[in-house]
């Protein structure tokens, strides 16, 4: 059995059960299922009335087993786990791996690695990534362990209520911090993105950390989550990322030199801010050399 456990906070006192479930951005059909199928107990008593009024320190336990099962083929892999609790899993994604396969019968993706880890640790969980990283990009990747956590975190990411910072190696010298506030849209002529007034708003903040030969190591914070946002924005100011053959140039690097170093958000259950940091990978360390004291 899989359970979502929660203690009602002071500011939630007075909400009814339906309102509280909606606060997780949970879909109406799932709210109805959980209530109508008697999946919810409060202080060890079965509750199936939507109007039930919650009080501070009420102990809510929700049986979410109907929505939980390993749904990808497990593939043995030694995950670099950044953080784990009963609700979320944060891993340091390696380079060259996609998030999930187009066909669930295929393997060698992060979904398969997570499935193996859940199987090994006796966690019968559906594989739910909350956001995505490009195939080449390394770093913090967040998974939710149940439907309430997934709905809650997905809403945070979709509405940019998350802090996301990256390390990026770019061509050329950038001497000062700056921001790029330029909309991004799809290039109709090829499978890439471009800056365009007709696109979606995108805001990128960057700060130089160190210099390696004639290149710059940046700390980059994105306030929005557009496809290829950092790559497109940095190329738009003539500082493409090393290894970026789509928006930059062909070079000796085997991948785009981009790493998600930090993600922070309000925890779905504990309701305080949490920060997660992923160590920079060896290939970027090799390029940076001894110039990594500011990372």
N, C-alpha and C positions, 0 to 999 in steps of 0.2 A: 504494500500500500504506500502511496505517496501523499504527504500532507503538507499544506501550507499553513504555518503557524504565525500568529500575529497577536501582539498585545496592544489594545486600543490606547492611543495617546490622548492627552488632555484636550488638544484642539479638535479632536474627532468626536468628543463627547456630544451627544445630542443628535448625531446623524443616525438615520435609520439604516438597516442592513443594505438595502438596495443602493442608497446614496454612497455608502462606504465602498461597496464593490465597484461602483462607477468611478470612484476616485482613482482606481488603478487603470482607468481607460479600458476596462474590460468590455467586450462586445455584449450586446443585450442578450443574444441567444445563449452565451455562456453563463451570464448571470442567472438567467431563467433556469438553465439546466442545474446549476449548483444548488439553487434554492429548492426547486421542484423535486429534485431527486434526493433530497434530504442529505446533502453532502456537508452541511455546516453545523458544527456544534459551537456553542458559546458557553464558557464556564462548565463544560461537560454536559450541557443540555442541548438536545437537538432543536434547531431553530429553522423553521420553514416559512416564516412570515416576513415579507419584504419590509414591513413597517416596524419591525423590531428595533427599539431605540438602544443604541450602544452607549456604554458608560466607560469612563477612564479605567484602565487596567483590566477590562474584560478580556478573557483569553479566547481568541477565535481560532478554531481548527477547521480547515477545509480539506476534504478528501478530493484530490485532483487526479486520482489514479486513472480515471477514464481518458484523460488527455496525455498520459505519460507512457511512452514506450520507446525503446531504442528503434529509431527509424532509418538508420543507415548501416551499411556493412561495417563492422569493426575492423580496423586495420592497425596492427601493432605499430606504435610510435611513442617515443619518449618525450612527452609534452614538457615544455618549460612553463610550469604553473606559477603565475604571479600572485594569485589570491583565490581562495575558495571558501565559501560558507554554504549553508543550506539553500541559498537562493540564487547566488551568482557564482560563475567561474570566470576568471580572467587569465588568459594565457598569453605568452610572448610568441606570436606567430612567426614561424620561419619564412624565409624568402622562397619563392618559386612554388608556392602552394595556393590553390584556389580555396575559397570558403566552403563551397559545396558542389557536388557533381550535378550535371543536368539530368542524369539518369541515376536513380537511387541504387541501381545494380552496379554502378561503377564505383571506384574507390580512389585512394591516394589524394584525398582532400582533407581539409580541416574537420569537416563533418565526420569523416571516417575515423580520424584520430581521436576526436572527442567521444565517439561511440565506443571505441576500444577502451578509453579511460573509464567511461561510465560502467562498462561491462566488468572491467577489472576491479572496480571499487564497489560493485554491487549496487549501482544506482540505475534504476530503470527509468531513464529520463528521455524525453524527446529532445533532439538536438536543436536548440534555438539560439542562433546567433542574433545579437541585438543590432549590430552594425557591420560594415564590411571594410576590408582593406584590399587594395589591389594585389594581384598575384605576387609582384616583386616586393611590395611593402612589408616590412617586419614590424613587430611591436604589439602593443596592447590590443587584445581582441576579447570582447565581452560576450559571455553566454548567460542566458537566463535558464533557471532550472524548473520553472513552472509557468502556467499561463498568466497568473497575476503579475509576477515579476517581469515576464516578457512584455506584457501590454504596457506596464508602467514605464519600463526602460525604453521601449520603442518610442513611446510618446516623448520622453525626454530628448532622445536623439533627433527625432523628427522636428522638434521645435527648438533645436539648438540650445537646450538647457544643460549642456555638458561642456566641460573644459577638455579640449583636445590639443595636445602639443606634439610636435614632431621635431626630429633632427633631420636636416636636409643638407646635402652637399651640393653646392651649385657652382657653375662656372663663373669666374670673374671675382673681383673684389667688391664687396658691399660694405661700405664704411659705417653707415648709420642705420638705425632701426627705422622701419617704415610700415606702411600699410598699403594694401591693394584692394580697392573697393570697386570692382568691375564685374558686371554680370557675365555669367557663363552659360553657353548653350551648345547644342550639338552641331557639329560640322556636317552639313548634308552631303558633302562630297566624299567623305571617308569616315571611318569608324574612330572618330576622335572628337574632342571638345574644343571650343574656341571662346575667346572673349567677344561678347556681342551685346549691344543694347537691348536686343530682343530676348536675351536669356534670363536666367534666374539670378537674383542678387547673390553675391558672394563676397565675403570679407576675409582677408588674410592679413595677419600681423606677422612681421618677421624681425629678428634681432640677430646681428652677427655675434658669434661666439668665439671663433678662431679663424685663422687663415692657414691654408695648406697649399704651398706653392702659389699658384695664381687663382686659387679657388677659395670659397668661403663656406664654413660650417655655420649653419643657421639654426636658431630655435624658431619654429614656425607655429603659430597658433591660428587655427581656423575657427571662425565664428559661425560658419555655415558648413554644410557637408555636401558640397557639389562633387559630381564625378570628376576625378583627376584635378581637383581644385588647386592644390599646391603646384602641381606640374604645369598647369595652364597659366596660372598667375605668375609664377617665376619666369616662365618663358616669355610672358608678355612684357616683362621689363628687361629682357635680354640677359637673363641669368638662369638658363635652363638647368635642370638637375643633371648631375653626372649619371651616365648610363641611360638617359632618356632618349631613345631613338625616335619616338613619336613627336615630341615637342622640342627636342634638342638636336643632337647630332650623333652619328655613329662614332663610338669611341671604344676604348679597351675594356670598359667595365661591363660586367655580365648582367647587371640589373640596374634598375633605378635606385639611386642611393637615398632612400627615404625610410625613416623609422618612426613609428608612433611611440614616443617615449613616455607619455603621460596622459591618463584619462581620469577625470574626476566628475562625480555627480552625487546627488542625494540618494542614499541607499533606500530601496523600496520598502524595507521593513524597519530598519533602525531609525530612519528619518534624519540622519545626520550626514554631513558631507564626507565622502570617502575619496581618497586619491590612490591611484595605482601607477606604478612606474615599471617600465620594462628596460632591461639592460640593452645597450646598443650592441648589434651583432659584430662578429669578428671581422667580416669583410670591410665594414665601415671603420672599425677600430684600426685596421691595418693601414687604411688610407690616412686616417687622422694622425696616427703615430702617437707622439708624445704631447700632441696639442689637444688633449682631451680633458684637461682639468676643469673646464667650465661645463661639461656635459652633466 
